[in-house]
Amino acid sequence: MKKKVNFIALSIFVMLLTNSCELKNKNHFMEGETISNVNIVNELDPVCEMPTSNNLNDTLNYQGKLYGFCSSHCKEEFKRNPWKYMSK
Ligand SMILES: [Zn+2]
């Protein structure tokens, strides 16, 4: 009987832990929602060349300038090889 109670307490604990992680992610950037009111220097996503005006989902401060990206995937790609995209 006591074992069962422990199991339930553990399940609730795990549930709470999972929920708080989800909340943290939601506070970061909502999936599918674009960012507005930021002054980015690039009109096109340097990685995939999509217009950032209506596909802005992530930004990166690089060498004192704020660059916009359509997704965090493109941002990560840019961070890996910034020189490759800056020369364009
Ligand atoms: Zn992109």
PDB file of the backbone (N, CA, C, O) and the ligand in Angstrom, with CONECT records:
HET     ZN  A 101       1
ATOM      1  N   MET A   1       0.833  -1.209   0.000  1.00  0.00           N
ATOM      2  CA  MET A   1       0.000   0.000   0.000  1.00  0.00           C
ATOM      3  C   MET A   1       0.863   1.253   0.000  1.00  0.00           C
ATOM      4  O   MET A   1       0.604   2.212  -0.727  1.00  0.00           O
ATOM      5  N   LYS A   2       1.900   1.218   0.839  1.00  0.00           N
ATOM      6  CA  LYS A   2       2.768   2.398   0.931  1.00  0.00           C
ATOM      7  C   LYS A   2       3.535   2.626  -0.382  1.00  0.00           C
ATOM      8  O   LYS A   2       3.790   3.759  -0.792  1.00  0.00           O
ATOM      9  N   LYS A   3       3.885   1.518  -1.015  1.00  0.00           N
ATOM     10  CA  LYS A   3       4.626   1.595  -2.278  1.00  0.00           C
ATOM     11  C   LYS A   3       3.807   2.321  -3.339  1.00  0.00           C
ATOM     12  O   LYS A   3       4.337   3.126  -4.105  1.00  0.00           O
ATOM     13  N   LYS A   4       2.504   2.026  -3.375  1.00  0.00           N
ATOM     14  CA  LYS A   4       1.618   2.618  -4.362  1.00  0.00           C
ATOM     15  C   LYS A   4       1.556   4.145  -4.196  1.00  0.00           C
ATOM     16  O   LYS A   4       1.575   4.903  -5.166  1.00  0.00           O
ATOM     17  N   VAL A   5       1.480   4.561  -2.918  1.00  0.00           N
ATOM     18  CA  VAL A   5       1.434   6.003  -2.634  1.00  0.00           C
ATOM     19  C   VAL A   5       2.705   6.688  -3.132  1.00  0.00           C
ATOM     20  O   VAL A   5       2.660   7.768  -3.721  1.00  0.00           O
ATOM     21  N   ASN A   6       3.831   6.037  -2.883  1.00  0.00           N
ATOM     22  CA  ASN A   6       5.099   6.598  -3.354  1.00  0.00           C
ATOM     23  C   ASN A   6       5.120   6.748  -4.874  1.00  0.00           C
ATOM     24  O   ASN A   6       5.616   7.730  -5.424  1.00  0.00           O
ATOM     25  N   PHE A   7       4.564   5.740  -5.518  1.00  0.00           N
ATOM     26  CA  PHE A   7       4.536   5.759  -6.982  1.00  0.00           C
ATOM     27  C   PHE A   7       3.703   6.932  -7.499  1.00  0.00           C
ATOM     28  O   PHE A   7       4.094   7.613  -8.447  1.00  0.00           O
ATOM     29  N   ILE A   8       2.554   7.157  -6.866  1.00  0.00           N
ATOM     30  CA  ILE A   8       1.685   8.270  -7.273  1.00  0.00           C
ATOM     31  C   ILE A   8       2.392   9.601  -7.036  1.00  0.00           C
ATOM     32  O   ILE A   8       2.354  10.492  -7.884  1.00  0.00           O
ATOM     33  N   ALA A   9       3.041   9.728  -5.873  1.00  0.00           N
ATOM     34  CA  ALA A   9       3.766  10.960  -5.566  1.00  0.00           C
ATOM     35  C   ALA A   9       4.850  11.202  -6.602  1.00  0.00           C
ATOM     36  O   ALA A   9       5.070  12.337  -7.023  1.00  0.00           O
ATOM     37  N   LEU A  10       5.517  10.156  -7.007  1.00  0.00           N
ATOM     38  CA  LEU A  10       6.581  10.256  -8.005  1.00  0.00           C
ATOM     39  C   LEU A  10       6.013  10.691  -9.350  1.00  0.00           C
ATOM     40  O   LEU A  10       6.597  11.528 -10.039  1.00  0.00           O
ATOM     41  N   SER A  11       4.869  10.115  -9.720  1.00  0.00           N
ATOM     42  CA  SER A  11       4.235  10.482 -10.993  1.00  0.00           C
ATOM     43  C   SER A  11       3.875  11.954 -11.020  1.00  0.00           C
ATOM     44  O   SER A  11       4.083  12.640 -12.022  1.00  0.00           O
ATOM     45  N   ILE A  12       3.331  12.436  -9.905  1.00  0.00           N
ATOM     46  CA  ILE A  12       2.944  13.850  -9.829  1.00  0.00           C
ATOM     47  C   ILE A  12       4.187  14.730  -9.941  1.00  0.00           C
ATOM     48  O   ILE A  12       4.175  15.754 -10.622  1.00  0.00           O
ATOM     49  N   PHE A  13       5.255  14.319  -9.266  1.00  0.00           N
ATOM     50  CA  PHE A  13       6.499  15.067  -9.309  1.00  0.00           C
ATOM     51  C   PHE A  13       7.029  15.153 -10.739  1.00  0.00           C
ATOM     52  O   PHE A  13       7.417  16.226 -11.201  1.00  0.00           O
ATOM     53  N   VAL A  14       7.042  14.015 -11.437  1.00  0.00           N
ATOM     54  CA  VAL A  14       7.520  13.982 -12.818  1.00  0.00           C
ATOM     55  C   VAL A  14       6.639  14.869 -13.698  1.00  0.00           C
ATOM     56  O   VAL A  14       7.139  15.587 -14.564  1.00  0.00           O
ATOM     57  N   MET A  15       5.313  14.812 -13.467  1.00  0.00           N
ATOM     58  CA  MET A  15       4.371  15.610 -14.239  1.00  0.00           C
ATOM     59  C   MET A  15       4.650  17.096 -14.064  1.00  0.00           C
ATOM     60  O   MET A  15       4.657  17.851 -15.037  1.00  0.00           O
ATOM     61  N   LEU A  16       4.879  17.511 -12.830  1.00  0.00           N
ATOM     62  CA  LEU A  16       5.169  18.918 -12.540  1.00  0.00           C
ATOM     63  C   LEU A  16       6.463  19.342 -13.204  1.00  0.00           C
ATOM     64  O   LEU A  16       6.568  20.441 -13.748  1.00  0.00           O
ATOM     65  N   LEU A  17       7.443  18.460 -13.153  1.00  0.00           N
ATOM     66  CA  LEU A  17       8.752  18.740 -13.741  1.00  0.00           C
ATOM     67  C   LEU A  17       8.621  18.947 -15.246  1.00  0.00           C
ATOM     68  O   LEU A  17       9.203  19.875 -15.807  1.00  0.00           O
ATOM     69  N   THR A  18       7.851  18.074 -15.894  1.00  0.00           N
ATOM     70  CA  THR A  18       7.659  18.162 -17.339  1.00  0.00           C
ATOM     71  C   THR A  18       6.933  19.452 -17.696  1.00  0.00           C
ATOM     72  O   THR A  18       7.292  20.127 -18.661  1.00  0.00           O
ATOM     73  N   ASN A  19       5.910  19.792 -16.915  1.00  0.00           N
ATOM     74  CA  ASN A  19       5.147  21.003 -17.186  1.00  0.00           C
ATOM     75  C   ASN A  19       6.000  22.255 -17.086  1.00  0.00           C
ATOM     76  O   ASN A  19       5.873  23.154 -17.917  1.00  0.00           O
ATOM     77  N   SER A  20       6.867  22.331 -16.083  1.00  0.00           N
ATOM     78  CA  SER A  20       7.687  23.526 -15.915  1.00  0.00           C
ATOM     79  C   SER A  20       8.681  23.661 -17.060  1.00  0.00           C
ATOM     80  O   SER A  20       9.025  24.774 -17.457  1.00  0.00           O
ATOM     81  N   CYS A  21       9.147  22.526 -17.595  1.00  0.00           N
ATOM     82  CA  CYS A  21      10.048  22.570 -18.748  1.00  0.00           C
ATOM     83  C   CYS A  21       9.314  23.127 -19.965  1.00  0.00           C
ATOM     84  O   CYS A  21       9.859  23.949 -20.702  1.00  0.00           O
ATOM     85  N   GLU A  22       8.091  22.684 -20.170  1.00  0.00           N
ATOM     86  CA  GLU A  22       7.298  23.161 -21.293  1.00  0.00           C
ATOM     87  C   GLU A  22       7.067  24.657 -21.206  1.00  0.00           C
ATOM     88  O   GLU A  22       7.136  25.366 -22.210  1.00  0.00           O
ATOM     89  N   LEU A  23       6.793  25.134 -19.995  1.00  0.00           N
ATOM     90  CA  LEU A  23       6.556  26.559 -19.801  1.00  0.00           C
ATOM     91  C   LEU A  23       7.783  27.377 -20.164  1.00  0.00           C
ATOM     92  O   LEU A  23       7.676  28.435 -20.785  1.00  0.00           O
ATOM     93  N   LYS A  24       8.943  26.882 -19.775  1.00  0.00           N
ATOM     94  CA  LYS A  24      10.194  27.575 -20.087  1.00  0.00           C
ATOM     95  C   LYS A  24      10.354  27.733 -21.588  1.00  0.00           C
ATOM     96  O   LYS A  24      10.725  28.802 -22.070  1.00  0.00           O
ATOM     97  N   ASN A  25      10.073  26.660 -22.329  1.00  0.00           N
ATOM     98  CA  ASN A  25      10.206  26.704 -23.778  1.00  0.00           C
ATOM     99  C   ASN A  25       9.224  27.690 -24.395  1.00  0.00           C
ATOM    100  O   ASN A  25       9.565  28.404 -25.338  1.00  0.00           O
ATOM    101  N   LYS A  26       8.018  27.729 -23.867  1.00  0.00           N
ATOM    102  CA  LYS A  26       6.998  28.621 -24.407  1.00  0.00           C
ATOM    103  C   LYS A  26       7.382  30.080 -24.187  1.00  0.00           C
ATOM    104  O   LYS A  26       7.102  30.940 -25.023  1.00  0.00           O
ATOM    105  N   ASN A  27       8.026  30.348 -23.053  1.00  0.00           N
ATOM    106  CA  ASN A  27       8.452  31.714 -22.788  1.00  0.00           C
ATOM    107  C   ASN A  27       9.545  32.159 -23.745  1.00  0.00           C
ATOM    108  O   ASN A  27       9.702  33.352 -24.003  1.00  0.00           O
ATOM    109  N   HIS A  28      10.287  31.220 -24.261  1.00  0.00           N
ATOM    110  CA  HIS A  28      11.365  31.570 -25.191  1.00  0.00           C
ATOM    111  C   HIS A  28      10.760  32.154 -26.466  1.00  0.00           C
ATOM    112  O   HIS A  28      10.668  33.374 -26.601  1.00  0.00           O
ATOM    113  N   PHE A  29      10.354  31.310 -27.388  1.00  0.00           N
ATOM    114  CA  PHE A  29       9.679  31.782 -28.588  1.00  0.00           C
ATOM    115  C   PHE A  29       8.535  30.841 -28.914  1.00  0.00           C
ATOM    116  O   PHE A  29       8.715  29.627 -29.015  1.00  0.00           O
ATOM    117  N   MET A  30       7.364  31.416 -29.075  1.00  0.00           N
ATOM    118  CA  MET A  30       6.206  30.594 -29.399  1.00  0.00           C
ATOM    119  C   MET A  30       6.367  30.034 -30.806  1.00  0.00           C
ATOM    120  O   MET A  30       6.718  30.757 -31.739  1.00  0.00           O
ATOM    121  N   GLU A  31       6.115  28.782 -30.941  1.00  0.00           N
ATOM    122  CA  GLU A  31       6.210  28.115 -32.235  1.00  0.00           C
ATOM    123  C   GLU A  31       5.171  28.701 -33.190  1.00  0.00           C
ATOM    124  O   GLU A  31       4.000  28.847 -32.840  1.00  0.00           O
ATOM    125  N   GLY A  32       5.617  29.031 -34.396  1.00  0.00           N
ATOM    126  CA  GLY A  32       4.685  29.531 -35.400  1.00  0.00           C
ATOM    127  C   GLY A  32       4.329  30.996 -35.258  1.00  0.00           C
ATOM    128  O   GLY A  32       3.562  31.524 -36.063  1.00  0.00           O
ATOM    129  N   GLU A  33       4.863  31.657 -34.262  1.00  0.00           N
ATOM    130  CA  GLU A  33       4.558  33.073 -34.089  1.00  0.00           C
ATOM    131  C   GLU A  33       5.778  33.889 -34.481  1.00  0.00           C
ATOM    132  O   GLU A  33       6.893  33.588 -34.055  1.00  0.00           O
ATOM    133  N   THR A  34       5.572  34.922 -35.290  1.00  0.00           N
ATOM    134  CA  THR A  34       6.718  35.697 -35.737  1.00  0.00           C
ATOM    135  C   THR A  34       7.034  36.821 -34.748  1.00  0.00           C
ATOM    136  O   THR A  34       6.174  37.274 -33.993  1.00  0.00           O
ATOM    137  N   ILE A  35       8.282  37.249 -34.781  1.00  0.00           N
ATOM    138  CA  ILE A  35       8.733  38.315 -33.893  1.00  0.00           C
ATOM    139  C   ILE A  35       8.477  39.658 -34.590  1.00  0.00           C
ATOM    140  O   ILE A  35       8.701  39.799 -35.792  1.00  0.00           O
ATOM    141  N   SER A  36       8.015  40.617 -33.831  1.00  0.00           N
ATOM    142  CA  SER A  36       7.890  41.951 -34.401  1.00  0.00           C
ATOM    143  C   SER A  36       8.517  42.959 -33.448  1.00  0.00           C
ATOM    144  O   SER A  36       8.943  42.604 -32.349  1.00  0.00           O
ATOM    145  N   ASN A  37       8.571  44.201 -33.868  1.00  0.00           N
ATOM    146  CA  ASN A  37       9.154  45.277 -33.056  1.00  0.00           C
ATOM    147  C   ASN A  37      10.636  45.088 -32.764  1.00  0.00           C
ATOM    148  O   ASN A  37      11.114  45.488 -31.702  1.00  0.00           O
ATOM    149  N   VAL A  38      11.357  44.491 -33.680  1.00  0.00           N
ATOM    150  CA  VAL A  38      12.810  44.423 -33.535  1.00  0.00           C
ATOM    151  C   VAL A  38      13.452  45.062 -34.760  1.00  0.00           C
ATOM    152  O   VAL A  38      12.932  44.961 -35.871  1.00  0.00           O
ATOM    153  N   ASN A  39      14.582  45.717 -34.544  1.00  0.00           N
ATOM    154  CA  ASN A  39      15.282  46.366 -35.645  1.00  0.00           C
ATOM    155  C   ASN A  39      16.429  45.486 -36.124  1.00  0.00           C
ATOM    156  O   ASN A  39      17.545  45.548 -35.607  1.00  0.00           O
ATOM    157  N   ILE A  40      16.129  44.677 -37.113  1.00  0.00           N
ATOM    158  CA  ILE A  40      17.167  43.805 -37.651  1.00  0.00           C
ATOM    159  C   ILE A  40      17.772  44.452 -38.890  1.00  0.00           C
ATOM    160  O   ILE A  40      17.119  45.245 -39.568  1.00  0.00           O
ATOM    161  N   VAL A  41      19.034  44.107 -39.183  1.00  0.00           N
ATOM    162  CA  VAL A  41      19.761  44.767 -40.268  1.00  0.00           C
ATOM    163  C   VAL A  41      19.575  44.068 -41.611  1.00  0.00           C
ATOM    164  O   VAL A  41      19.846  44.658 -42.657  1.00  0.00           O
ATOM    165  N   ASN A  42      19.116  42.816 -41.594  1.00  0.00           N
ATOM    166  CA  ASN A  42      19.027  42.076 -42.857  1.00  0.00           C
ATOM    167  C   ASN A  42      17.585  41.945 -43.339  1.00  0.00           C
ATOM    168  O   ASN A  42      16.675  41.639 -42.568  1.00  0.00           O
ATOM    169  N   GLU A  43      17.406  42.184 -44.632  1.00  0.00           N
ATOM    170  CA  GLU A  43      16.065  42.033 -45.210  1.00  0.00           C
ATOM    171  C   GLU A  43      15.782  40.581 -45.559  1.00  0.00           C
ATOM    172  O   GLU A  43      14.633  40.142 -45.582  1.00  0.00           O
ATOM    173  N   LEU A  44      16.867  39.836 -45.832  1.00  0.00           N
ATOM    174  CA  LEU A  44      16.717  38.425 -46.177  1.00  0.00           C
ATOM    175  C   LEU A  44      17.443  37.567 -45.154  1.00  0.00           C
ATOM    176  O   LEU A  44      18.503  37.937 -44.650  1.00  0.00           O
ATOM    177  N   ASP A  45      16.863  36.435 -44.862  1.00  0.00           N
ATOM    178  CA  ASP A  45      17.535  35.438 -44.030  1.00  0.00           C
ATOM    179  C   ASP A  45      18.824  35.062 -44.763  1.00  0.00           C
ATOM    180  O   ASP A  45      18.753  34.570 -45.889  1.00  0.00           O
ATOM    181  N   PRO A  46      20.012  35.277 -44.159  1.00  0.00           N
ATOM    182  CA  PRO A  46      21.255  35.018 -44.889  1.00  0.00           C
ATOM    183  C   PRO A  46      21.442  33.550 -45.248  1.00  0.00           C
ATOM    184  O   PRO A  46      22.196  33.236 -46.169  1.00  0.00           O
ATOM    185  N   VAL A  47      20.781  32.655 -44.547  1.00  0.00           N
ATOM    186  CA  VAL A  47      20.977  31.224 -44.780  1.00  0.00           C
ATOM    187  C   VAL A  47      20.061  30.711 -45.886  1.00  0.00           C
ATOM    188  O   VAL A  47      20.536  30.110 -46.849  1.00  0.00           O
ATOM    189  N   CYS A  48      18.767  30.938 -45.762  1.00  0.00           N
ATOM    190  CA  CYS A  48      17.831  30.383 -46.746  1.00  0.00           C
ATOM    191  C   CYS A  48      17.295  31.455 -47.696  1.00  0.00           C
ATOM    192  O   CYS A  48      16.582  31.143 -48.649  1.00  0.00           O
ATOM    193  N   GLU A  49      17.645  32.740 -47.429  1.00  0.00           N
ATOM    194  CA  GLU A  49      17.280  33.869 -48.289  1.00  0.00           C
ATOM    195  C   GLU A  49      15.781  34.130 -48.374  1.00  0.00           C
ATOM    196  O   GLU A  49      15.295  34.660 -49.373  1.00  0.00           O
ATOM    197  N   MET A  50      15.066  33.765 -47.348  1.00  0.00           N
ATOM    198  CA  MET A  50      13.655  34.131 -47.265  1.00  0.00           C
ATOM    199  C   MET A  50      13.564  35.553 -46.728  1.00  0.00           C
ATOM    200  O   MET A  50      14.398  35.948 -45.914  1.00  0.00           O
ATOM    201  N   PRO A  51      12.576  36.331 -47.159  1.00  0.00           N
ATOM    202  CA  PRO A  51      12.434  37.680 -46.594  1.00  0.00           C
ATOM    203  C   PRO A  51      12.152  37.622 -45.096  1.00  0.00           C
ATOM    204  O   PRO A  51      11.231  36.932 -44.660  1.00  0.00           O
ATOM    205  N   THR A  52      12.943  38.344 -44.315  1.00  0.00           N
ATOM    206  CA  THR A  52      12.770  38.299 -42.862  1.00  0.00           C
ATOM    207  C   THR A  52      11.549  39.088 -42.402  1.00  0.00           C
ATOM    208  O   THR A  52      11.065  38.901 -41.286  1.00  0.00           O
ATOM    209  N   SER A  53      11.046  39.984 -43.280  1.00  0.00           N
ATOM    210  CA  SER A  53       9.925  40.826 -42.869  1.00  0.00           C
ATOM    211  C   SER A  53       8.705  40.020 -42.448  1.00  0.00           C
ATOM    212  O   SER A  53       7.999  40.403 -41.516  1.00  0.00           O
ATOM    213  N   ASN A  54       8.452  38.892 -43.135  1.00  0.00           N
ATOM    214  CA  ASN A  54       7.292  38.091 -42.730  1.00  0.00           C
ATOM    215  C   ASN A  54       7.624  36.666 -42.325  1.00  0.00           C
ATOM    216  O   ASN A  54       6.732  35.830 -42.183  1.00  0.00           O
ATOM    217  N   ASN A  55       8.930  36.385 -42.134  1.00  0.00           N
ATOM    218  CA  ASN A  55       9.308  35.035 -41.683  1.00  0.00           C
ATOM    219  C   ASN A  55      10.244  35.093 -40.490  1.00  0.00           C
ATOM    220  O   ASN A  55      11.068  34.197 -40.306  1.00  0.00           O
ATOM    221  N   LEU A  56      10.130  36.125 -39.684  1.00  0.00           N
ATOM    222  CA  LEU A  56      11.078  36.307 -38.588  1.00  0.00           C
ATOM    223  C   LEU A  56      10.689  35.489 -37.366  1.00  0.00           C
ATOM    224  O   LEU A  56       9.655  35.731 -36.744  1.00  0.00           O
ATOM    225  N   ASN A  57      11.535  34.512 -37.030  1.00  0.00           N
ATOM    226  CA  ASN A  57      11.257  33.681 -35.854  1.00  0.00           C
ATOM    227  C   ASN A  57      12.393  33.633 -34.855  1.00  0.00           C
ATOM    228  O   ASN A  57      12.231  33.130 -33.743  1.00  0.00           O
ATOM    229  N   ASP A  58      13.568  34.169 -35.258  1.00  0.00           N
ATOM    230  CA  ASP A  58      14.679  34.149 -34.310  1.00  0.00           C
ATOM    231  C   ASP A  58      15.665  35.243 -34.693  1.00  0.00           C
ATOM    232  O   ASP A  58      15.764  35.622 -35.860  1.00  0.00           O
ATOM    233  N   THR A  59      16.381  35.740 -33.716  1.00  0.00           N
ATOM    234  CA  THR A  59      17.360  36.793 -33.977  1.00  0.00           C
ATOM    235  C   THR A  59      18.688  36.441 -33.337  1.00  0.00           C
ATOM    236  O   THR A  59      18.756  35.637 -32.407  1.00  0.00           O
ATOM    237  N   LEU A  60      19.750  37.062 -33.855  1.00  0.00           N
ATOM    238  CA  LEU A  60      21.085  36.824 -33.318  1.00  0.00           C
ATOM    239  C   LEU A  60      21.860  38.132 -33.337  1.00  0.00           C
ATOM    240  O   LEU A  60      21.883  38.835 -34.348  1.00  0.00           O
ATOM    241  N   ASN A  61      22.492  38.455 -32.220  1.00  0.00           N
ATOM    242  CA  ASN A  61      23.343  39.625 -32.167  1.00  0.00           C
ATOM    243  C   ASN A  61      24.733  39.210 -32.613  1.00  0.00           C
ATOM    244  O   ASN A  61      25.419  38.465 -31.912  1.00  0.00           O
ATOM    245  N   TYR A  62      25.150  39.687 -33.775  1.00  0.00           N
ATOM    246  CA  TYR A  62      26.441  39.302 -34.329  1.00  0.00           C
ATOM    247  C   TYR A  62      27.241  40.553 -34.667  1.00  0.00           C
ATOM    248  O   TYR A  62      26.813  41.372 -35.479  1.00  0.00           O
ATOM    249  N   GLN A  63      28.400  40.693 -34.042  1.00  0.00           N
ATOM    250  CA  GLN A  63      29.277  41.847 -34.237  1.00  0.00           C
ATOM    251  C   GLN A  63      28.525  43.160 -34.066  1.00  0.00           C
ATOM    252  O   GLN A  63      28.683  44.087 -34.859  1.00  0.00           O
ATOM    253  N   GLY A  64      27.711  43.227 -33.030  1.00  0.00           N
ATOM    254  CA  GLY A  64      27.007  44.462 -32.681  1.00  0.00           C
ATOM    255  C   GLY A  64      25.769  44.746 -33.506  1.00  0.00           C
ATOM    256  O   GLY A  64      25.108  45.764 -33.301  1.00  0.00           O
ATOM    257  N   LYS A  65      25.445  43.853 -34.442  1.00  0.00           N
ATOM    258  CA  LYS A  65      24.244  44.044 -35.251  1.00  0.00           C
ATOM    259  C   LYS A  65      23.270  42.910 -34.996  1.00  0.00           C
ATOM    260  O   LYS A  65      23.657  41.778 -34.706  1.00  0.00           O
ATOM    261  N   LEU A  66      21.982  43.251 -35.115  1.00  0.00           N
ATOM    262  CA  LEU A  66      20.947  42.247 -34.869  1.00  0.00           C
ATOM    263  C   LEU A  66      20.468  41.667 -36.194  1.00  0.00           C
ATOM    264  O   LEU A  66      19.926  42.376 -37.043  1.00  0.00           O
ATOM    265  N   TYR A  67      20.677  40.380 -36.351  1.00  0.00           N
ATOM    266  CA  TYR A  67      20.260  39.700 -37.568  1.00  0.00           C
ATOM    267  C   TYR A  67      19.013  38.865 -37.302  1.00  0.00           C
ATOM    268  O   TYR A  67      18.875  38.253 -36.243  1.00  0.00           O
ATOM    269  N   GLY A  68      18.122  38.850 -38.262  1.00  0.00           N
ATOM    270  CA  GLY A  68      16.899  38.071 -38.128  1.00  0.00           C
ATOM    271  C   GLY A  68      16.966  36.800 -38.954  1.00  0.00           C
ATOM    272  O   GLY A  68      17.583  36.760 -40.019  1.00  0.00           O
ATOM    273  N   PHE A  69      16.322  35.771 -38.445  1.00  0.00           N
ATOM    274  CA  PHE A  69      16.295  34.485 -39.140  1.00  0.00           C
ATOM    275  C   PHE A  69      14.882  33.922 -39.150  1.00  0.00           C
ATOM    276  O   PHE A  69      14.081  34.208 -38.259  1.00  0.00           O
ATOM    277  N   CYS A  70      14.580  33.106 -40.180  1.00  0.00           N
ATOM    278  CA  CYS A  70      13.244  32.537 -40.289  1.00  0.00           C
ATOM    279  C   CYS A  70      13.025  31.493 -39.206  1.00  0.00           C
ATOM    280  O   CYS A  70      11.889  31.249 -38.802  1.00  0.00           O
ATOM    281  N   SER A  71      14.110  30.869 -38.730  1.00  0.00           N
ATOM    282  CA  SER A  71      13.974  29.808 -37.727  1.00  0.00           C
ATOM    283  C   SER A  71      15.264  29.700 -36.934  1.00  0.00           C
ATOM    284  O   SER A  71      16.303  30.221 -37.339  1.00  0.00           O
ATOM    285  N   SER A  72      15.184  29.014 -35.792  1.00  0.00           N
ATOM    286  CA  SER A  72      16.389  28.814 -34.991  1.00  0.00           C
ATOM    287  C   SER A  72      17.367  27.905 -35.728  1.00  0.00           C
ATOM    288  O   SER A  72      18.571  27.941 -35.474  1.00  0.00           O
ATOM    289  N   HIS A  73      16.844  27.092 -36.637  1.00  0.00           N
ATOM    290  CA  HIS A  73      17.706  26.224 -37.443  1.00  0.00           C
ATOM    291  C   HIS A  73      18.652  27.068 -38.293  1.00  0.00           C
ATOM    292  O   HIS A  73      19.850  26.790 -38.357  1.00  0.00           O
ATOM    293  N   CYS A  74      18.109  28.106 -38.948  1.00  0.00           N
ATOM    294  CA  CYS A  74      18.929  28.988 -39.777  1.00  0.00           C
ATOM    295  C   CYS A  74      19.915  29.768 -38.914  1.00  0.00           C
ATOM    296  O   CYS A  74      21.054  30.003 -39.319  1.00  0.00           O
ATOM    297  N   LYS A  75      19.477  30.161 -37.737  1.00  0.00           N
ATOM    298  CA  LYS A  75      20.357  30.891 -36.832  1.00  0.00           C
ATOM    299  C   LYS A  75      21.555  30.032 -36.447  1.00  0.00           C
ATOM    300  O   LYS A  75      22.697  30.494 -36.457  1.00  0.00           O
ATOM    301  N   GLU A  76      21.276  28.773 -36.105  1.00  0.00           N
ATOM    302  CA  GLU A  76      22.355  27.860 -35.722  1.00  0.00           C
ATOM    303  C   GLU A  76      23.312  27.646 -36.888  1.00  0.00           C
ATOM    304  O   GLU A  76      24.527  27.578 -36.705  1.00  0.00           O
ATOM    305  N   GLU A  77      22.751  27.539 -38.083  1.00  0.00           N
ATOM    306  CA  GLU A  77      23.554  27.349 -39.286  1.00  0.00           C
ATOM    307  C   GLU A  77      24.456  28.571 -39.508  1.00  0.00           C
ATOM    308  O   GLU A  77      25.629  28.429 -39.853  1.00  0.00           O
ATOM    309  N   PHE A  78      23.906  29.754 -39.310  1.00  0.00           N
ATOM    310  CA  PHE A  78      24.670  30.993 -39.463  1.00  0.00           C
ATOM    311  C   PHE A  78      25.786  31.061 -38.421  1.00  0.00           C
ATOM    312  O   PHE A  78      26.912  31.449 -38.732  1.00  0.00           O
ATOM    313  N   LYS A  79      25.467  30.682 -37.187  1.00  0.00           N
ATOM    314  CA  LYS A  79      26.452  30.724 -36.101  1.00  0.00           C
ATOM    315  C   LYS A  79      27.620  29.787 -36.383  1.00  0.00           C
ATOM    316  O   LYS A  79      28.750  30.046 -35.969  1.00  0.00           O
ATOM    317  N   ARG A  80      27.338  28.699 -37.090  1.00  0.00           N
ATOM    318  CA  ARG A  80      28.378  27.715 -37.391  1.00  0.00           C
ATOM    319  C   ARG A  80      29.362  28.274 -38.430  1.00  0.00           C
ATOM    320  O   ARG A  80      30.572  28.084 -38.314  1.00  0.00           O
ATOM    321  N   ASN A  81      28.822  28.969 -39.451  1.00  0.00           N
ATOM    322  CA  ASN A  81      29.681  29.499 -40.513  1.00  0.00           C
ATOM    323  C   ASN A  81      29.310  30.937 -40.869  1.00  0.00           C
ATOM    324  O   ASN A  81      28.886  31.194 -41.996  1.00  0.00           O
ATOM    325  N   PRO A  82      29.460  31.881 -39.935  1.00  0.00           N
ATOM    326  CA  PRO A  82      29.013  33.251 -40.230  1.00  0.00           C
ATOM    327  C   PRO A  82      29.727  33.859 -41.432  1.00  0.00           C
ATOM    328  O   PRO A  82      29.115  34.577 -42.222  1.00  0.00           O
ATOM    329  N   TRP A  83      31.015  33.573 -41.570  1.00  0.00           N
ATOM    330  CA  TRP A  83      31.816  34.151 -42.669  1.00  0.00           C
ATOM    331  C   TRP A  83      31.275  33.743 -44.026  1.00  0.00           C
ATOM    332  O   TRP A  83      31.336  34.504 -44.992  1.00  0.00           O
ATOM    333  N   LYS A  84      30.741  32.523 -44.085  1.00  0.00           N
ATOM    334  CA  LYS A  84      30.214  31.983 -45.341  1.00  0.00           C
ATOM    335  C   LYS A  84      29.010  32.820 -45.812  1.00  0.00           C
ATOM    336  O   LYS A  84      28.825  33.045 -47.008  1.00  0.00           O
ATOM    337  N   TYR A  85      28.206  33.270 -44.852  1.00  0.00           N
ATOM    338  CA  TYR A  85      26.987  34.002 -45.207  1.00  0.00           C
ATOM    339  C   TYR A  85      27.214  35.509 -45.228  1.00  0.00           C
ATOM    340  O   TYR A  85      26.489  36.237 -45.905  1.00  0.00           O
ATOM    341  N   MET A  86      28.225  35.982 -44.486  1.00  0.00           N
ATOM    342  CA  MET A  86      28.486  37.416 -44.441  1.00  0.00           C
ATOM    343  C   MET A  86      29.061  37.923 -45.755  1.00  0.00           C
ATOM    344  O   MET A  86      28.866  39.087 -46.107  1.00  0.00           O
ATOM    345  N   SER A  87      29.771  37.060 -46.487  1.00  0.00           N
ATOM    346  CA  SER A  87      30.441  37.488 -47.716  1.00  0.00           C
ATOM    347  C   SER A  87      29.468  37.718 -48.861  1.00  0.00           C
ATOM    348  O   SER A  87      29.843  38.300 -49.879  1.00  0.00           O
ATOM    349  N   LYS A  88      28.221  37.271 -48.713  1.00  0.00           N
ATOM    350  CA  LYS A  88      27.225  37.413 -49.778  1.00  0.00           C
ATOM    351  C   LYS A  88      26.836  38.862 -50.011  1.00  0.00           C
ATOM    352  O   LYS A  88      26.007  39.148 -50.875  1.00  0.00           O
TER     353      LYS A  88
HETATM  354 ZN    ZN A 101      15.892  30.612 -42.927  1.00  0.00          ZN2+
END
